Amino acid sequence: MTGEELVARAKIAAARAYAPYSSYLVGAAVVARDGRVFEGVNVENAAYPLGICAEKSAIARAVADGCGPGDLEAIGITASPCGGCRQWLAEFGIDRVIYANEGELRTSTPAELLPDTFEL
């Protein structure tokens, strides 16, 4: 699946986000190496730290369906990932991160986005 296709899926998913406080709708679509695609959206909460980002929600959905680190090939996101999500992208060994930034699509690796990841 191309980066453009992933971001297009993410844009469709973003319309389903729950963002009553910020009105900032974010979508993500992650593709597994076996071709399955998992979508996620940001979900806000009145207690702000309890919200979840679209990237985390897409990865969590993939994990719930049996994927683990190394099983996910690429992710398309409608916005640049936050620092916490960059750690998640690295943790799950995603090869390509395609995201919209100022009207352009950018493609990076998790290591480029977060050069000093936390590892146990």
Buried (B, 14 or more C-beta within 10 A) or exposed (E): BEBEBBBBBBBEBBEEBEBEEEEEBBBBBBBBEEEBBBBBBBBBEEEEEEBBBBBBBBBBBBBEEEBEEEBBBBBBBBBBBEEEBBBBBBBBEBEBBBBBEEEEEBEBEBEEBBEEEEEE
